[in-house]
Amino acid sequence: MVLVFGASLGGCIYSRKPDTSMAKETAVTETTTVVADDTAAKEAAAKEAAASLQSKANEMKGSLHFAVGSAQLSPEAQTQVAEFGKMAAQSPDQRFILGGFSDNTGSEKQNMTLSQNRAKAVSDILVANGVKADQITLAPKGDQSPIASNGTSAGRAENRRVEVTVAG
């Protein structure tokens, strides 16, 4: 006689003659439930990590600015990116898009190159802090998509930036 117990059997104990097909069916059902629960938990954790990372990336938005013609971050901004990198390294399935921007001074070609170099500067810090290079996509935008007027020096300063987006 075999005693079979399981949630898939309504939580009751049944006694039956040895019938391996029932035992196998029960085991498969219970294993499938556990795998589905584990997958759902992992997906929920990944969504929570992505939201937390995006929140941290949003906090950095006002800090990742550059001087005219420069791709050098301030020491404070480097520290912020390094902290973000350590956090991001804990989520190897996440992807990050680094949008590099410039103001409208200089030629289109110069601004695209500068935007690429700015995004690369942030990428280098992330990689140095444990993020894999294949998790990062550089997206230079040049002087496209200004967030402030290029008609003032303060506006141009805001436009010389890198934005980090968590892509999932």
HELIX and SHEET records of a PDB file:
HELIX    1   1 ALA A    7  LEU A    9  5                                   3    
HELIX    2   2 THR A   20  MET A   60  1                                  41    
HELIX    3   3 PRO A   75  ALA A   88  1                                  14    
HELIX    4   4 GLU A  108  ALA A  128  1                                  21    
HELIX    5   5 ALA A  133  GLN A  135  5                                   3    
HELIX    6   6 SER A  153  ASN A  159  1                                   7    
SHEET    1   A 2 VAL A   2  PHE A   5  0                                        
SHEET    2   A 2 ILE A  13  ARG A  16 -1                                        
SHEET    1   B 3 ILE A 136  GLY A 142  0                                        
SHEET    2   B 3 PHE A  96  PHE A 101  1                                        
SHEET    3   B 3 VAL A 162  VAL A 166 -1                                        
END                                                                             
